[in-house]
């Protein structure tokens, strides 16, 4: 089992910045990928950014050039630096960890943190 605890959401004006943090605990040795998803009101949850244990990083097209995902292995923490925020970035952001065992994918989720971009 993997436990994920997020922090760092809040209210910010358009053009502002926020940094989200996600601390992992438990069976962290089993984690292959960590990332951030978001879900806006009335919409499906979507991938924002992900970083694999190999270091490979993926971003959604909508955040490329504005968001940066990084990880601190010593602290078992993943960060999402969000710059040049737009109202359409408003959503609940969820930390995600993925592990594979016997070719079966296991997803773990944080509780979610609200990000609101508004003037």
N, C-alpha and C positions, 0 to 999 in steps of 0.2 A: 504493500500500500504506500501511496505517496500523498502527503498533505501539502496543500499550497495555500499561502496566505498573501493576499495582495494589499497594497497600500499606495497612496499617492493620487487618488482621483480628486475631483473638485470642480469648482466653477472657474472658468477663465474667459477672458475676452478674446474675440477673434484676433488672430495674429500672435497670441500668447503661447506659452510653453508649459508643459507639465511633464513630470517623470513618474512613471509607474514602476513599482517594485513587486517582485513575486519571490517569496522565500519558500524553498522546498525542504521538506523533511520526510523522514521515513526511509523507504527503499530507494533512495536517490541513485544508487549505483545502477538501477535498472532503467533509468530514464535515457531515451534516445534523442528525443526532441522536446524542446520547450518553446512555447510561443504565447501569443496574445490573440484572442478573438474579441469581437465586439458584436453587440446586438442593439440596434436602434429600435425604438418603439415601432411595432407593426412590421418589423423586418426580420429576416432570418439571420442567425448568427453567421458571421463571416470571419475568415482568417485575416488578421492584420499583418502579423510578422511571426516568423518562426526561426529558431536557430538549432541546428543539429549538434550532436556531440562532436561531429567531425569539423564543425565550424561553418558549415554551409548555412547560408541565410536566405530566406525568401521574404519578400514584401508584397502586399497587395499593391496593385498599380496606383490606387488612389492615395497611397501614403508615401510612395517612393520619393526620396529627396527631402521629405519632411520628418519622417520618423526613423529612429535608429534603435535596433534591438541589440542588446549586449548581455553577456553573462559573466558573473564572477564565480568561478568554480570553488574558490576557497570559502565563499559564503553561501554557496548553493542558491544563488539568487540570480534572477533574470530581470533586466530592466527594459523599459520602453521609454525612450526619450522622444517626446512629441513636440515639435516646433511648428510654427506657422499654422496653428490650429484654426480650423474652419467650423462654422456651425454644423456642417454635415458630419463632423467627427463626433458629435454628441451621441453617446451610447453608453451602455454598461459594458465595461471591458473585463474580460475573463482571462485569467492565466490558465494555460493548458500544459500538461506534461503527457508525453506518449512513451510507453514502453512496449516492447515486443517480447513475448514469451511463447516459445513453441509455435512461431508464426502467427500468433494471435495478438492483435493490437488492443492495448488497454489505454484508455483515456482517463486522465484525472483533471479535475477542475477546481479552481478557486471559487470563492463566494461571489466574486464580481465587485467591481468598483465603478461608481458613476463618474463619467466625465461629461461636463456640460460646457459647451462653448457658446457664449451669448454675451451681447453687450447690454 
